Amino acid sequence: MGQLARYLRWAWSTSWPVYAIVVLAVNVIGAVAVATFLRFLVPLAGARELLSVDGLSLSLYLGYFIVAIVVGVSLTLYVFSPVLRWQRAPDFYDANMARRLVLRIPALQAALGGALWAVGVVIFTVVAAVQVSSKWALTVAVTAVLGGALVVLMTYMAAERLIRPVSATALKRSSSMPENISPLSRQITVVWVMTSAVPVIGIVLMVTAQATDFFGGNATEILPGVFALSLTALFTGFSGTRLLTMTIVDPIRELQHAMNRVRRGDTRARVRIYDATEVGVLQSGFNEMINGLQEREQVRELFGRYVGDEVARRALEKKPELGGENRQVGVIFVDVIGSTGFAVSRSPQEVVKALNTFFDVVVDVVHRNRGIINKFEGDAALAVFGAPLPLDDIAGHCLAAARELKQELDGQELPAGIGVSVGNVVAGHIGAKDRFEYTVIGDAVNSAARLTELAKDTPGRVLTSAATVRQANEPEQARWTMMKSVELRGRREMTQLARPVRPTLAERA
């Protein structure tokens, strides 16, 4: 008993009480409307006797009305109890099963209401035939059927709207969209038939019955009924169209809001999927598209961490192929001094942390000066300026980055030598057809590596060649001083060295 009480308290805290009240209200209002129409607006003898307070039939109708409410609520709880159990403990139930049950709720609710209305139509028709006449029985049957059709449709549309939060949860947990999509055109046709055509049919039947002297009396007696049916057509037509419009417009607004978020760069934007029509397919397709966009962005971001953002972007824009091209580039080679001894004297975790801190500075400075990190080689890094994208004043950017590196690495735990060179290289995708990388090969790379070895034993620990300095802009040239000429390893001609001048007091300020 205590468990049942907790279950009922949980159910009351969800949206189901609102759902139950709205569905019950739709059916009660429909029943009262049909009874009122039969009692006051049908110009046929016997209505007052059939629905009089003292009549046995009215007691029967009220009794059936109460029984129908009890049976309807009980059957609704029984049919939807699997959905309630799934909502309370979703991990214990199959998501696809829950999706099928939830999407069938509006149709099942409408079918349940239709069945109860059908039983009532039979009872009311039989009582009318026995107590009054066959004409009155036919009138009751036609009126109740047409009124019931309107109530069933309004029940379906109200249930479909109220069930959206539950449908969104069920479809979010499900692995696929519904197999059988309900065409939206069919819903539009049904709404028009039920909300507009049915009241018009009622008007046509009343006029035809009066013309054939079915009701008897003069023609003015049907005017109240015709007027009531006209108002009903206006009300149900507006209500049905409004609900149907909201069914289409609401998800479109959600899609518009989500697309605006995506335009602003938020690839986490998603829309709820709660519809089993083409709108639901559109919602699902949007989410799948954004999932693909997010995966692409994640791949680009991850890829960019390995090869650089520019290389990754160009690779995603067009399929990279093996091969290279001659390019004028700037190269900075940065190599840690004494890394072997540092690694021996420290724990692996300390070594990795120090190297990561060191390379954070290198990457930041290189990117700030419009270069890319081509590769990390253990405790060394190779930066390239002018490839894959062309760059104006390659030497100027390259030399400025080297000077900034010197300043920002001074406070680091790991000292480093920095070599700078500008020259022709072969830049492109090198490797095998199934595994290749973007890299640069040539004299400029070799010269930067040789200059780095010399820089480790040179005050300031930054070296370049006079030829590289002469290619830079004049303000950058003024920040470098020429040194002696040496023969770099592997080269026969002499190379004049250059290093940054000491910063002046004005530059420090």
C-alpha angles and dihedrals in degrees: 000000000000091000091052090051091052090048092052091047089052092048090050090054091058130072093266097094090058089047092051094047094049094047091047091047092052092053095043093049090048093051092048091048093052092047092048092050092050093044101047112011106044109087095214126120115248101042095107093046093047095050100032119134091242095046122109091224093062090055088050091050093049091047092051090046092056092044091048091054093050093045092045094051092045095049091045091054091046095048095043098039092099088057091050091050090048091050091052095046109015095167092065096058135064110262094216091052090051090049092054092048095047095048090051094053097093092047093045091048091050091046091050091050091046092052092052090048090050091054090049092049090054093048094046093046093050093047091048092050093049099042103033123007146299090259091057091046091053091048092050092047095049094044094047093047093050092044091046091052090056092047093048091052094047089048091053094048094045091048092047091054097042093048094057098101091051092045091051091053093046094048091045090057094041122092097223146017120267114286095224113051116202107226113240090217089063091053091050091051093048092048091051093048095048101040101036110015097047096057089044089051088053091053092048091050093050093049091046092048091051091048090053091046091245092142098032122213126073128321095252092070092073093053096089090051093047090048091050092049090049090053089047090053090051093048099042092040091053094042094047093045091047093051092045091048091051089050089061102030098048096061090042090055090049089050091049092051091048092048090052089054090050090050087056089054100261104137091175090077113122136167127223116254110215105136130091094200132079086286089065090050088052091050092048092046092052092052091047090050092051090046088055091046091050092048089049090050091048090050091048092048093047092042089048091056089060102039105014131267096269094050090047093049093050091046091054093046094054134008109265117231134197114268142072145228136218110262137173104233141162119234130200118190116194119188128179116239117229096001094149094058091043091053092050095050097045136057118260090250092054092047093051092046092050092048092048091051090048094050092046088065093045094050093046094051094044094049091045088059094047097257131125132229103240097187147335116232107192103285095357135077132204117209124189129201121196100024140122086003120039117249132198116232094012093178092050094053092043095050092044090053091050092052092048090048091054092053097044095044093053091087095045124110090233118061118210143193118232125204125186129194138163123202149105119312139163106253122189148082110321126184137050127329092257098040125028141138138209109252144144126242126187151078095305091060093048092047092051091051092050092047089051091057090052092044092061089069097037125091108258090020093234122110138170136159128268088237090059093049092051090058093058128087118276098256089053092047089055090060093062131069127206122242138182125307120252137178109248117219111271095018130098101201124072120256121209111222129219134189135186117276118239111272114257124231089256092054091049091052 
